[in-house]
Amino acid sequence: MAAVKIVPRVPKGMRDFCLPTCSNATTFLMLCGLFSTCMVFEPLQTPIIELKETLYGKYGEDAEKLIYSAPHPGGNRGSCPAL
């Protein structure tokens, strides 16, 4: 049986970051972390996936076309805003 060749691709609205961009972004985030620590800010990390009810109906129909749904085995559904 011949191996199936899969062409790597990303969903519409998503993108990959290569080393130079990723490295710059990582450096920027580290500097932001150092600054926020010096200024006594508490860190905050938001989830990459939100409940569907949180995103739908707040940003308009055009924005809803850019939201991806992720089915959950338990029946709950989350959504991810396109970046």
C-alpha positions in Angstrom: 0.0 0.0 0.0 1.4 3.4 -1.0 1.9 6.0 1.6 -0.5 9.0 1.3 1.4 12.2 0.9 -0.1 15.0 3.1 0.5 18.6 2.0 1.0 20.8 5.1 -1.4 23.7 5.2 -3.1 25.9 7.7 -6.8 26.8 8.0 -8.0 30.1 6.4 -7.2 33.0 8.7 -4.4 31.1 10.5 -0.7 31.4 9.9 2.6 29.9 11.0 5.5 32.0 12.3 9.0 31.2 11.2 12.1 31.5 13.3 13.0 35.2 12.8 9.4 36.4 13.5 8.9 33.9 16.3 12.2 34.8 17.9 11.4 38.5 17.8 7.9 37.8 19.3 9.4 35.7 22.1 12.0 38.4 22.9 9.2 41.0 23.0 7.1 38.9 25.3 10.0 38.3 27.6 10.7 42.0 27.8 7.0 42.7 28.5 7.2 40.1 31.3 10.2 41.8 32.8 8.6 45.2 32.5 5.4 44.0 34.1 7.3 42.4 36.9 9.2 45.6 37.6 5.9 47.6 37.6 4.3 45.0 39.9 1.6 43.9 37.3 0.2 40.5 37.8 0.5 38.1 34.8 -2.6 37.2 32.8 -2.9 34.4 30.2 -6.2 34.1 28.5 -7.4 30.8 26.9 -6.9 30.2 23.2 -10.3 28.5 23.0 -13.4 30.2 24.3 -17.0 29.0 24.7 -19.1 29.6 21.7 -21.5 31.8 23.6 -18.7 34.1 24.6 -17.7 35.0 21.0 -20.9 34.8 19.0 -23.2 37.8 18.8 -20.7 40.3 20.0 -18.5 41.2 17.0 -21.0 41.1 14.1 -21.7 38.6 11.3 -18.5 39.3 9.4 -16.4 38.4 12.5 -18.4 35.3 13.1 -17.4 34.0 9.7 -13.8 34.0 11.0 -14.5 31.9 14.1 -13.6 28.2 14.0 -15.6 25.7 16.0 -13.9 22.8 17.8 -16.2 19.9 18.6 -15.7 18.3 22.0 -16.2 14.5 22.6 -18.5 15.3 25.5 -20.8 17.4 23.3 -19.6 20.8 24.5 -18.3 23.1 21.8 -15.6 25.7 22.0 -14.6 28.3 19.4 -11.3 29.8 18.5 -11.1 33.4 17.1 -9.0 33.6 13.9 -5.7 35.3 14.3 
